[in-house]
């Protein structure tokens, strides 16, 4: 099994907040609520049958770059993904509610 990234430009409706999201080939979460969906085994392969919502649970830094940690609400799998700086602020604002 390969772990190479597969770029997929896909638009979607967020299953958490119902926002329309325009994908750019790297989009893996909703920029409005930061939720994702557990659909990949390797990035972009859409080979995972779980399909659970991936809840944003924390922010961490790697080499000075913010990353969001998602946890699947269905199976508990955790995944770390890059995020934009403005998404970090959104996460912190949502956590403060």
N, C-alpha and C positions, 0 to 999 in steps of 0.2 A: 504494500500500500504506500502510495506516495504522500508526502506531506507538503507538496508544492501548492502555492496559492493559485486559485482559479478565479480570474477576474470575471464578474457577472454584473452587467448593468441592468438592474431590475428595479422598477418602481413598485411600491407596495403600500397597503393600508395598514397602519400600526394596529395590531390586535389589542393593545392596551388602551391607547387614547384615541384611536380611529383617525389619526392625522394621515393625510396623503403625503408620502415621502417619495421624492425623486432620487433614485439611486444614481451613483456615478461610477459604479464598478467596484468601489471599495466600501460602500455604505453597508454597515452591518447592524445598525441600530437606529431607532427613531431619534431624530435630533430634538424632538419636543419633550418626550418623557424619558428618553434614554433606554427604553426597553428594547430587547432584541428577541430573536426566536431561535430555539435550539434545532437547527436544521443541518448543520455541517459536522462532519467528522474532521475533515481537513478544510481549511478556509476555501469557501466557494464551491465545494463539491456537492452540496445538497443531499448527502448520503445518509444523514441521520434521521431515523424514523421517530425520534422522541417528539419533536414539535412543541415542546413546552415553552412558555414565556421565560425569557432570561431577565431577571430583575437586576438592576444596577445596585450593587451593594457597597462598593468602595472605590476610591481613587488612589492610585499609587503612581510613583514616578520611576521611570527607568531611563537612565542617562539624561535626566532633565526633561523628559517628555512625559506628559500626563497620559495615564492609561486607566481605563475603567474596568472594574472587575464585575462580571455578570455571573449570577448563579441561577441555574434552571429551577423554576418552581415545581417542576414535575419530577425530575430525577436527581437534582442536587449538583449536577456537573458545573464546574466553574471554568470560566474562560476570561482571559485578559485581552483587551483590545485598545488600540490607539484611539484617542479622542482629540477634538479641537479644544483649545484653551477656553473658548466661550462655553463649551459643554461642561467643563469642570465647574464653572460658576453656576450653571444650571443645576448640576448635581448637588452642589453645596446648598443652593437655595431650596431645592426640594427636600433635602435632609433636614433643613431648619424648620420645616412646617410641622 
